[in-house]
Amino acid sequence: MQYTPKTNDFFQNVFEVVRLIPKGRVTSYGAIAQYLGTGGSARMVGWAMNASHGVKPKVPAHRVVNRNGMLSGKAHFETPTTMETLLLKEKIKVHNEKVVDFEKLFWDPSVELGY
């Protein structure tokens, strides 16, 4: 089954997917892009995450990391440690700016949402 976007606004589609990531789980920019049918647009997903701060309803951008589990977007939060702090509140451990047990905590929208 193919994902059908609810809008033509790529950022809004990204926000919709990110809001579905369960607490205590993380995904990657590329996994979101793949799910949206735009596999080569991981960087655009990153831009959407950068633009998500202050969007309502809230977008849990801290749950989106790079393909290796690195907190590559941390510089785009209020402080350089905000992303890690938010993950720790959800019991997600981070060591050297990388999610511990990334493979175990990885949430793949294409699998989890059945598309």
C-alpha positions as CSV (number, residue, x, y, z in Angstrom):
1,M,0.0,0.0,0.0
2,Q,1.3,3.4,-0.9
3,Y,1.2,6.4,1.5
4,T,-1.2,9.0,0.3
5,P,-0.3,12.5,1.5
6,K,-3.1,14.6,3.1
7,T,-1.7,17.8,1.7
8,N,0.7,19.0,-1.0
9,D,2.7,20.7,1.7
10,F,5.8,18.5,2.3
11,F,6.6,20.0,5.7
12,Q,3.1,19.4,6.9
13,N,3.3,15.7,5.7
14,V,6.6,15.4,7.6
15,F,5.1,16.9,10.7
16,E,2.2,14.5,10.5
17,V,4.5,11.5,10.4
18,V,6.8,12.8,13.2
19,R,3.7,13.3,15.5
20,L,3.1,9.5,15.2
21,I,6.5,8.5,16.6
22,P,5.8,6.9,20.0
23,K,7.5,8.3,23.1
24,G,10.6,6.4,23.8
25,R,11.3,5.7,20.1
26,V,13.3,7.4,17.4
27,T,13.4,7.4,13.6
28,S,15.6,8.9,10.9
29,Y,15.2,11.6,8.3
30,G,15.7,9.1,5.6
31,A,13.0,6.7,7.0
32,I,10.5,9.5,7.0
33,A,11.5,10.5,3.4
34,Q,11.2,6.9,2.3
35,Y,7.7,6.6,3.9
36,L,6.5,9.7,2.1
37,G,7.7,8.3,-1.2
38,T,10.5,10.8,-1.6
39,G,13.5,8.6,-0.6
40,G,16.1,11.0,-1.7
41,S,14.8,13.9,0.3
42,A,16.2,13.2,3.8
43,R,17.8,16.6,3.9
44,M,14.3,18.2,3.2
45,V,13.0,16.3,6.2
46,G,15.8,17.9,8.2
47,W,14.8,21.3,7.0
48,A,11.2,20.5,8.0
49,M,12.4,19.6,11.5
50,N,14.3,22.9,11.7
51,A,11.1,24.7,10.8
52,S,9.0,22.7,13.3
53,H,9.8,24.5,16.5
54,G,6.7,26.5,17.5
55,V,4.4,24.6,15.1
56,K,1.0,23.6,16.6
57,P,0.1,20.9,17.4
58,K,3.6,20.3,18.7
59,V,6.1,18.3,16.6
60,P,8.5,16.0,18.6
61,A,11.5,16.8,16.4
62,H,13.9,15.5,19.1
63,R,12.8,11.9,18.0
64,V,14.3,12.3,14.6
65,V,18.0,11.6,14.2
66,N,20.3,10.7,11.4
67,R,20.7,7.2,9.9
68,N,23.4,6.3,12.5
69,G,21.4,7.5,15.5
70,M,23.4,10.7,15.8
71,L,21.8,13.8,17.2
72,S,22.7,15.7,14.0
73,G,19.9,18.3,14.5
74,K,20.8,19.3,18.0
75,A,22.1,22.7,16.9
76,H,18.7,23.7,15.8
77,F,17.1,23.4,19.2
78,E,16.9,26.1,21.9
79,T,20.2,25.0,23.3
80,P,22.8,22.4,22.1
81,T,21.7,20.1,24.9
82,T,17.9,20.4,24.5
83,M,17.5,17.5,22.1
84,E,19.4,15.2,24.4
85,T,17.5,16.4,27.4
86,L,14.1,15.7,25.7
87,L,15.2,12.2,24.7
88,L,16.4,11.5,28.2
89,K,13.0,12.5,29.6
90,E,11.6,9.7,27.4
91,K,14.2,7.2,28.8
92,I,16.2,7.3,25.6
93,K,19.9,7.1,26.5
94,V,22.4,9.1,24.6
95,H,26.2,8.6,24.6
96,N,28.6,10.8,22.7
97,E,25.7,12.5,20.9
98,K,24.4,9.1,19.6
99,V,21.2,7.2,20.7
100,V,22.2,4.1,22.7
101,D,20.4,1.0,21.3
102,F,19.5,2.9,18.2
103,E,18.5,-0.3,16.3
104,K,16.3,-1.5,19.1
105,L,14.5,1.9,19.5
106,F,14.3,2.6,15.8
107,W,10.7,3.3,14.6
108,D,10.3,2.7,10.8
109,P,7.1,4.4,9.6
110,S,7.0,2.2,6.5
111,V,6.8,-0.9,8.8
112,E,4.9,0.5,11.8
113,L,2.3,2.3,9.7
114,G,1.9,-0.5,7.2
115,Y,2.7,1.4,4.0
